[in-house]
Amino acid sequence: MAKLTSVKSLEPPAPTSDPARVIAEEVRTDQLHLLFRQSFFATFGSFVAACILGWLHWNLGGSHNVIHTWLALLGASSLLRLVMFLTYFRTPERLRIPSRWERVYWLTLLLSAGIWGIGALVLMADGELLLQAITMMFTVGMAGSAVSTYSAYRSMTLSAVGLVLLPCTTWLLVQPSLLQRGLALAVLLFSASVVRATRELSVALQNSFRLTHEMALAHRIASHAAQTDVLTGINNRRAFFERAEQLLNYCQRNQRPLCVLAMDLDHFKDINDTHGHQAGDMVLRQVGELLQTSFRSADICGRLGGEEFALLLADTQIESAQEIAEQLRSDLSNLIFELPQGHIQHISASLGVAAADLANDSLQTLLQRADEAMYRAKTSGRNRVVTAAVA
């Protein structure tokens, strides 16, 4: 018979994983998603603003060749960014991860912002004072939009602001006119406020993302605890019946075979009476470990109470269910327990197997037939498998 693999359901992160590290990666991924959503339309806005500024320079005597060259370079960089955006949004979500996309985004951002800032400087140096003031007004507007566009990444915000503002501002600072230097100082004061605002906005966003994921993790852990038997680590009675009902409904809708195993440990009371409840708990824990490593994720395994267990085998014919039950009985009988008193205790189990009558069975009637078969195994000598008659 083919050995089946493990049962897993609503598990929190594995005990060996670092929750803080997992949450940090999730926050970083959220930042990336927000970055792409916020900055998609900003690419169009950046190019439109450049076109308007170029048109103003054109009509006020600016160099046509400079304007053409600047807009051509900016248009090419904007097209490159649009290709990146379209590729990102068409990529499966599981592949939209920071390690795959942050570097690409950085390259396109630095290229686009650099072209904008250097082009604005060339236009400013080629124009009159009025054009210089107009150009600075546009660069300040671009820097302001960068605060909201790249708010998910403070480093990107500061880089974009610096590349757009610093070339023109530095040039104005070294000009002889007091008005030009005053304009540059005003821009520097604006830049200082931007630096502070980006710090506060970035921290607020990261805290919001982190809190969301911490609450989600706490909810998963609480849900897992509410549905897990503390001693054995498998489904408790309530969770078993909820999931078993869903699996039965699925098999009935799709006409897929379903079998149930009812299992009871033999003479378990004697273990508690002879060796104490601590020894009994140790036996139950090891049985739970065996069950978790012996069944598929599609199957439903649960502790119904005491030493009683039940298993629903999805898409399984009765012949295969019998073989699985025999294998489980054999595996249990081979378990050896080192009890606190130093004794070795072999255990056995009686199992009942029943196949679902998909047309007529409810979960209660299906489990009842498996229970009756299991009790016949008990009364006929224990440590055996009995199959219920077909309903």
N, C-alpha and C positions, 0 to 999 in steps of 0.2 A: 504494500500500500504506500501511496505517496505521503510523505510526512508533510503536515501543514505548517504554515508559518504563523507569526505572532499576532495576538490580539492587541490592538491599540485603539483608543478612543478618547477624543477630547483631551489630549495630553498637553500639559504646559511644556515649556522648553525643557530639554533633557537636563537631569541634575548636574551633568558635567559641564553644561554650557554656562556662560556668565551672563546673567540677565542684564546687567548694566551695559555690557558690550553689545548684546543683541539690540537693546533699546537705542543705543547710540547709532548703530547701523540703520535702524528703522527711521530715526530722526533725520539722518543724513539723506536717506532715500526720499523722505517727505520734502526736504529742502530742494532736492533736485526736481521733483515733480512740480513744485510750486514755481521754481525758477523758469521752467519751460512754459508753463501755463501763462505766467505773467509777461514774459518777454516776447512771445510770438508776435503779437500785434505791434509791440514797440519797435520791431524791426522796420515795419512799414512807416511808422511815425517818424523814425529817425531819418529815413530817406526823404520823406515828404518835407520835413523841416529843412533839410539840406537844399532841396529844390527851391523852396521859398527864399532861403537866404541867397542862393545863387541867382535867383531872378532879381532880387533887390540890388545885388551888386552889378548885375548885368545892366539894369536900367539906370544905375547911378555911376556908371563909368568904369566898372571893374573889368579886369582882363577876361575876355571871352575864352581864351585858350585855357587859362587857369580854372575857370568855372567848369568847362567841358571835361577837363582831365579829372578834376576833383569828383564830379558827379559820376563819371564813368567808373572810377576806382571804388567809390562808395556803393554804386549800384552792383558792381561785381561782388563786393564783400557781403552786401545784403542778400544777393542771390545765393551765395554760399551758405549764409545762415539759414535761409529758407529751406535749402536742401537738407541741412542738418535737422531742422525742426520736423520736416515731413518724414525723414527717416526715423526720427525718434518716435513720433506718434504712430507710425506704422509698425514699430517693433513690439513684439509681445511684452506685456508688462513685467514679466519675470526677468526680462533682459534690460529693463530700464533701471540700471543700477549705477551708482556714482562712479565706481571704478571704470566703467565702460564709457561714461558720457561727460564727466566733469572736465577732463583734459581737452576733449574736442570743443566743448563750449568755451573754455578759457581761450583757446586759439582763435576762434571766430570773434569773440568779444574784444580781445586785444587788437586784432586786425581792424575791426570796424571802428572801435573808439579811437585808435591811433590815426586812422585815415581822417576821421571827423576832426580831431583836434589839430592835426598838421594842416589839413585843408583850410580850416577856419583861420589859422595863423597866416597862411599865405595870402588869403583874401584880405585879412585885416591889414597886413603890411603894405598891401597894394592899394589901399583905399584912404579916403579922407577920414577926419575925426568922426563925422556922422556915421560912416560905414563901420568904423571901429566900434562905436557904441552899439550899433545894431548887431554887429557880430558877437560882441560880448553878451548882449541880451539873449541871443540864441544859444550860445554855449552854456550860459547859466541855466536856461530852460532845459537844455539837454541833461545837464548835471542833476537838476531837480527831478527829472523823470527817471534818472538812473536810480535814485533812492528808492522809489517804489518798485521799479522794474526788477532790480537785482536784490531786493530786500532779504531774500532767503540766504544770500551769501554776502556778508559784509565786505570781505576781501574783494569781491567782484565789483561791488558798489564803489568802493574807494578807488579801485583801479580805473573804472570807467570815468569817474569824476575827474581823477587826476589827468588821464590822457586827453580828455576833452577841454579842461579848463587851464591846465598848467602852461601849455605852449603860448596861448594868447596872453595869459596873465603875466608870465615871465617877460614876454616881449614888452608889454605895457610898462612894467616896473622900471625898465632901463631907458624909457623914452624921456626926452627933456621936458615935456609938458607936464605941469602940475596936475592938470585935469586927467591926463592919461594915467599918471601914477595913482591919483585918487581913485580912479575907476578900478585899477588893479587891486588896491587895498580893500575896496568894498567887496570885490570878488573873493579875496582871501578871507575876509570875515564871514562871508556866506559859506565858504568851504569849511571853515572851522565849525560852524553850526551843523553842517552836513555830517562831519565826522562824528559829532556827538549824537546826532539823531540816528545815524546808522548803527551805532553801538547799542543804543536802547532798543531799537526796532529788532535788531538781530537777536538780542538776548530774549526779548519777549516772544519772538517766533519760536526759538529753540525750546524755551520753557513750555510753550503751548503744545508743541509736537511731543515733547518728552512726557508731559502730563497725560496726554491722550494715550500714549503707548503704555505708560505705567498703569493707568486705569484699566486698559484692555488686558494687560498681563494679569493684574489682580483679579479681574473678572474670570479669565480662563482658569486661574488657579482655584478660585472659589467654586466655579462650576465643576471642575474636575474633582475637587474634594467632596462636593455634595453628591456626586454620582459614583464615587469609588468606595469600595469596601476597604476600610482603613487597614485591616489585618492582612488581607490577601492581595490587595492592589488591583483586583478586577472589579467589574460592575457590581454595585450593591443591588439589593432586591428591586428598588424603585427604578433605577436606571436600566436594569435588565428587562423588566416588563415593558418599559417605554420603547426601548430599542427593538425588543423582540416583536412587539406589535407592529412596528414600522416594517420590519423585515418580512413578517408574515403577509402584510398587506401588499408589499412589493411582489413577493412570489405569487400571490393570488392574481394580481393584475397582469403579470407577465407569464403566468403558467410555468414557473420555474420550480423544480423539486426542492423540498425543504424537509429536513429531519431534525429531531430534537433528542438530546441525550440528557437523562436525569441520573445523577450520580450521588451516592451517599457513602461516606467512609465507614468501613466496618469496625464495630467495637470501639468507636471513638470515645465513648464514655469511659471505657476501661483505661484509656490513656490518661484522661483527666483524673480519674480516681486513683490510679496507681502512681503516676508521675507528677501530677499537679497541672493546673491550668496553664502555667508557663510553658510546659512541654507541649500541651495541646495547641497553644497558640503558635509554637514553632512549627508544628506539623502543618497547620493550616497555612502558614506563610509559605512553606516550601511547596505545598500543593498549589497555591496560587501562582508561584513562580513557574511551576511546570505548565499550568494551563496557559499562562501568558506567552510562553515560548512554543506552544504546540498547536496553535490555531491561527487561521487567516484573519486579516483585518475585516473581511466581510462577515465573519461569523460573530455570534453574540455569546459571550461567556459571563456568567454571574454567580455570585454566592447568594443563595436564597435564604440562608439562615443556618446557624450551627455548622454542621458538617455536610450540609446539602448544597449541591451545585447543579446548574443546568447549562446546557450549551445548545444553541441553534446553529445548524450547519447549512449555510446557504448553497443552493444549486448542487445539492448532494443527493444521490439516490440511496435507497435503504441499504443496498449491499455495501456501498462505500462507508456509510455511517456505521454499520456493524464492524467493519474492519478498523475504523478509527476508534470505536469504543474499545475494541480488544487491545489495540495498541496502547491506548490510554490506561487501561486496566493493568497491562503488563508494565508500563513505565512506572505506575504508582507502586506496584508490588516490588519493584527493584530499588525504590528509594530507601536509603538507610539514614537514620537519625541518631546523632550523638546527643543523647539527652543529658540534662545537668547532672544526673546521678551516674553517668557513665554507661548507661545501658544502651543497647542498639535496638531500635524498635522498627520492625517491618510493619507496613500497613497495607491494607487491601481495600477495594471498593467494589460495590455492587452497582451495575449500570443498567438502565432501561433505555431502549431505543424505540422511537416511533417515527413513522413517516407521515407527513401532513396530508390530509385529504383536503386539497385546495378548494374543493367545492363546498365542503360542509364544516370543516374544522374552524373553531375559534382558537385563540391562543390558550384559553383555559382548558378546552377539551383535549387539545394536542398535548399539553403538559400533563394532564390527568392520565392519558394513556401511557405516556412515558413513565410516570410515577408508578402506575400499576405494574408495569413491566419490571421496574426497579425493585419493587417490593416482592415480586415473584422471585427475583434473583436473590433477595435476602432470605426468603423462606426456603429456597431450594439449596442453600449451602453457602451463600455469600461468595465474594471474589469471583464474580462471573457477569456475563452480559446476557440479558434476555431481551428479545425483540417483541414488541407489541404486535398483535394481529392487525392486519390491514383493516381500517375502519370501513 
